[in-house]
Amino acid sequence: MTALIAFIAVFVLATSLAVVASLENGLRLSRERLGADIMVLPAGASGNASEVLFCAEPVNVYLPADVERTVAGIDGVEQATPQFFTQTVNQSCCSVIGVTRVVGIDMKTDFIVGPWLVGGTLEGGALPPDGIILGAAAPPIEGGQASILGSVFYCVGTLEPTGSSVDETIFMDVNAARTIAAESPYLESVWLNVDPFDAISCVMVKVKEGAQPSAVAAAIIEQVPGAAAVCTSDLIAGVTSQLVVLESMTLAFLAAIALLAALALAGRFSSLVSSRMGELGLLRTMGVGRLKVALSFVVEVGIVTMVAAATATVCACLASSAIIGQLHTSFDLPGALLAPSAYGWVVCAALLFAVLLSLVALVQPMITLMRQDPQETLAKGGL
């Protein structure tokens, strides 16, 4: 029972710390290295902007391809690069497991994917028509060859973890993405009124230094009919506010758990002391000092508590990734894998919490034990 109480308290604390740290890390990475200040989407897809940015949800609504040139020529725009979304993929149509979306990019103008490339650049500096770049959530491809929607591609690069939809995306040349989209039976109805070879899904925009993204976004909306311009800073601010609420709820929940665990352990330790009265009184009568008797009890319950805490910490580190993934997909929250050093801090914090929790719970039982004389202790123990 002592081990179970300690396990639950430490598991909840360690899991919460790992989840919050991962979300904050993902948000920080998105803020620092996202690259785009504005996302230009079809007006009908503007409500899905956070899904496009942080999750791997496809948005099969398209803009004319010449929108890119119009956006690039607007005052205040420093860089603009198009993206073309195809569809979600699954194991039956794709040999790459762990990714859900295929996106076409123009490597000549891209500034979104490039900064995340492992190694910094592609071999040859260009993305070939049959080449793909894998997000961090995709496992390595055996032989470097993958089948995607009936076509064969070769892996030419991988990306570092970002905490956003980039992790769950396969990137390929924009024209290759248009080709497989045009041949996809799942998108036949989409191409009844749209030419896939003259369409884009999104334009990522980087504004010039000193320009206001909101002002540039307003100019884009005015000059590009049927388009919506969403400032990524607004999306990140919205996610930040969600994260603040989540952290506040987590802190309140942890405080309640800590209080309940301390009370439960204090009651458990008092019960153990009461059940050991005969043994402890006999040790005192035989000349063992109060301090040694108390320390023997502390060491015993300490070993039980710390073993439970260590087990809980390991389980929490394993469970946190699944919880982060659920939050990532259900609430459009970014989440990045924690570095080993971050997990080390989580482990240290959890074990320190277990020590402090045990010390607080031991105060009242130890006071009782230290104050009683040997004869009283023997009498209470039935000897």
Secondary structure, DSSP 8 states (H G I E B T S, - for coil): -HHHHHHHHHHHHHHHHHHHHHHHHHHHHHHHH---SEEEEEGGGGGGHHHHHHS-------EETTHHHHHHTSTTEEEEEEEEEEEE--TTTBS-TT--EEEEE-TTT--SSGGGBTTSS-GGGS--TTEEEE-TTS---GGGEEEETTEEEEEEEEB---SSGGGGEEEEEHHHHHHHHHH-GGGTTGGGS--GGGEESEEEEEE-TT--HHHHHHHHHHHSTTEEEEEHHHHHHHHHHHHHHHHHHHHHHHHHHHHHHHHHHHHHHHHHHHHTHHHHHHHHHTT--HHHHHHHHHHHHHHHHHHHHHHHHHHHHHHHHHHHHHHHHHS--------HHHHHHHHHHHHHHHHHHHHHHHHHHHHHHHHS-HHHHHHHTT-
